[in-house]
Amino acid sequence: MDLFLFILTVTFASFFQGVTGFGSAVIATPIALTFLDKETAVVAFIFSGIFLNLFLTKTIKESLNKPMFITLLVFSSLGMPLGVWFLKALPITTMRIVVGLLSILFAFAIFKTNRLDLSKVRGIKQAAGFISGLLQTSTGMSGPPIALFLTGSNVSKNQFRKVLVSYFLAVNFISLVLFSFADLITIERLGFGLYSIPFIFVGAHLGNKTAQYIPQKKFRIIALLTVCLTGIFAVYSGLKS
């Protein structure tokens, strides 16, 4: 039953990321934490995320902003080791609440930065990368800080999506290396990710096709509302436990 629920969760999350370029972990992690232990939820989703983002990097026809990508990746790598420690230290109920609150907080933050130009704020790119790296290995939710930065930098929808999926692909590889050193990799956790791969491709393909028909303004509203709802669900499940 847990595997079936995980496959349903990542299929929907992959569809969402195919549409928006981010948010699969923000959708999947709060839900998966209600029926899986935190290590399995994070490791399995990050492993399956490699295949999801590899697919999306090939299907999003947009050039990559390489200087931005490299800066984000370098500073993200600095935050990842700290995130591994948080993953091992936080109790599952606390993690559900933290993950849910972060989802809601970042959704509101992204909404408020719609008319701001964060690209001119000194150090904002580096800070976004570091916080994203910390969240990547502790919760699997590396997207919100980067999405927040890109939203405030007023990049186009397709450039937004291209930077995000390329970044996610890279940090997922690095995360698995760190998890292996921390003895968090098991056959069972990787198995959850492996079984979900065909369904990830289906969800991502449908989401990528759908994205072509969604205007920029509606695209933002759908993304933020979905993130808020899953965050509320995670907080509720944590408080109920």
C-alpha positions in Angstrom: 0.0 0.0 0.0 2.8 2.4 0.8 4.4 1.9 -2.6 1.1 2.4 -4.3 0.5 5.7 -2.4 4.1 6.8 -3.2 3.6 6.2 -6.9 0.3 8.2 -6.9 2.0 11.0 -5.1 5.1 11.3 -7.4 2.9 11.0 -10.5 0.9 14.0 -9.5 4.0 15.8 -8.3 5.8 15.1 -11.6 2.8 16.5 -13.5 3.0 19.6 -11.4 6.7 20.0 -12.0 6.2 19.5 -15.7 3.8 22.4 -15.7 5.7 24.8 -13.4 9.3 23.6 -13.5 9.4 23.3 -9.7 7.3 22.1 -6.9 7.4 18.3 -7.2 9.1 17.9 -3.9 6.9 20.6 -2.3 3.9 18.6 -3.3 5.3 15.1 -2.7 7.3 15.5 0.5 4.4 16.7 2.7 2.1 13.9 1.4 4.8 11.1 1.5 5.7 12.0 5.1 2.2 11.0 6.2 2.8 7.3 5.3 6.6 6.8 5.0 9.5 7.4 7.4 11.3 10.6 6.7 14.5 9.0 5.4 12.6 6.8 2.9 10.5 9.7 1.7 13.4 12.0 1.1 15.8 9.5 -0.4 13.3 7.8 -2.6 12.0 11.1 -4.0 15.4 12.5 -4.6 16.4 9.3 -6.4 13.3 9.3 -8.6 13.8 13.1 -9.1 17.0 12.4 -11.1 14.9 10.7 -13.9 12.2 13.3 -13.7 14.6 16.3 -14.1 16.7 14.5 -16.7 13.5 14.1 -18.8 12.4 17.7 -18.3 15.9 19.2 -19.2 15.5 17.5 -22.5 12.0 18.6 -23.2 12.1 22.2 -22.1 13.4 24.0 -25.2 15.2 26.9 -23.7 18.9 27.9 -23.3 20.3 27.6 -19.8 21.6 30.7 -18.0 24.9 29.0 -17.1 26.4 31.7 -14.8 23.3 31.8 -12.7 23.1 28.0 -12.6 26.8 27.6 -11.5 26.5 30.2 -8.7 23.3 28.5 -7.3 24.9 25.1 -7.5 28.1 26.0 -5.8 26.4 27.7 -2.8 23.8 24.9 -2.6 26.7 22.4 -2.2 27.8 24.3 0.9 24.4 23.9 2.5 23.8 20.2 1.8 26.0 18.6 4.5 24.1 20.6 7.2 20.9 19.4 5.7 21.9 15.7 6.0 22.4 16.3 9.8 18.9 17.9 10.1 17.4 14.9 8.3 18.9 12.5 10.8 18.1 14.6 13.8 14.5 15.8 13.3 11.6 13.6 14.6 9.0 12.7 11.9 6.2 14.7 13.5 8.3 17.8 13.8 9.5 17.4 10.2 5.9 17.2 8.9 5.1 20.5 10.6 8.3 22.2 9.5 7.9 21.0 5.9 4.3 22.2 5.8 5.1 25.6 7.3 8.0 26.1 4.9 5.7 25.3 1.9 3.2 27.9 3.0 5.8 30.5 3.8 7.6 30.2 0.5 4.3 30.3 -1.4 3.4 33.6 0.2 7.0 34.9 -0.3 6.9 34.1 -4.0 3.6 35.8 -4.4 4.8 39.0 -2.7 8.0 39.2 -4.8 6.0 39.4 -8.0 6.8 43.1 -8.4 10.3 43.2 -6.8 13.6 42.9 -8.5 15.6 40.6 -6.3 18.4 40.2 -8.9 19.9 43.5 -7.8 20.0 42.6 -4.1 23.6 41.8 -3.1 24.2 38.2 -2.1 20.6 37.1 -2.7 21.6 34.5 -5.3 24.2 33.0 -3.0 21.8 32.9 0.0 19.1 31.3 -2.1 21.6 28.6 -3.2 22.8 27.9 0.3 19.3 27.6 1.9 18.1 25.5 -1.1 21.0 23.1 -0.5 20.2 22.8 3.2 16.5 22.1 2.4 17.5 19.6 -0.4 19.2 17.1 1.9 17.0 17.7 5.0 13.5 17.7 3.3 14.0 17.1 -0.4 12.4 20.6 -0.9 15.2 22.5 -2.6 12.9 24.4 -5.0 11.2 27.2 -3.0 14.3 29.4 -2.3 15.4 29.1 -6.0 11.8 29.7 -7.2 11.6 32.7 -4.9 14.8 34.2 -6.3 13.9 33.5 -10.0 10.4 35.0 -9.5 11.9 38.1 -8.0 14.4 38.2 -10.9 11.6 38.5 -13.5 12.8 35.7 -15.8 10.5 34.3 -18.4 8.4 31.2 -17.7 10.5 28.9 -19.8 13.8 30.3 -18.5 12.4 29.8 -15.0 11.6 26.2 -15.7 14.9 25.5 -17.5 17.1 26.8 -14.7 15.1 25.0 -12.1 15.1 21.5 -13.7 18.8 21.7 -14.6 19.6 22.8 -11.0 17.4 20.0 -9.5 19.1 17.4 -11.7 22.6 18.4 -10.4 21.7 18.7 -6.7 19.9 15.3 -6.7 23.1 13.6 -7.9 25.1 15.4 -5.2 22.5 14.5 -2.5 22.7 10.8 -3.2 26.5 10.9 -2.8 26.1 12.6 0.5 23.4 10.2 1.6 25.6 7.2 0.8 28.4 8.6 3.1 25.8 9.1 5.8 24.5 5.5 5.5 21.0 6.6 4.4 20.9 4.6 1.1 19.1 1.3 1.3 17.7 -1.1 -1.3 14.2 -0.5 0.0 14.4 3.3 -0.3 15.9 3.1 -3.8 13.2 0.6 -4.7 10.4 3.1 -4.1 12.1 5.4 -6.5 12.8 2.8 -9.1 9.2 1.5 -9.2 7.9 5.0 -9.7 10.0 5.9 -12.7 7.6 5.0 -15.5 4.8 6.9 -13.8 7.1 9.9 -13.4 7.6 10.1 -17.1 3.9 9.9 -17.8 3.2 12.7 -15.3 6.0 14.9 -16.5 5.1 14.5 -20.1 1.5 15.4 -19.5 2.6 18.4 -17.4 5.0 19.7 -20.0 2.3 19.5 -22.7 -0.1 21.3 -20.4 2.3 24.1 -19.6 2.2 25.3 -23.2 -1.5 26.2 -22.8 -1.3 28.0 -19.4 -0.7 31.8 -19.5 2.0 33.2 -17.2 -0.4 34.8 -14.7 -2.5 31.7 -14.3 0.7 29.6 -14.2 1.8 31.5 -11.0 -1.6 31.3 -9.3 -2.0 27.6 -9.8 1.6 26.9 -8.5 1.2 29.0 -5.4 -2.2 27.7 -4.5 -1.1 24.0 -4.8 1.9 24.6 -2.7 -0.2 26.2 0.0 -2.7 23.4 0.1 -0.1 20.7 0.5 1.6 22.7 3.2 -1.6 23.0 5.2 -2.1 19.2 4.8 1.4 18.5 6.1 1.0 20.8 9.1 -2.4 19.2 9.9 -0.9 15.7 9.7 2.0 16.7 12.0 -0.3 18.2 14.6 -2.7 15.3 14.5 0.1 12.7 15.2 
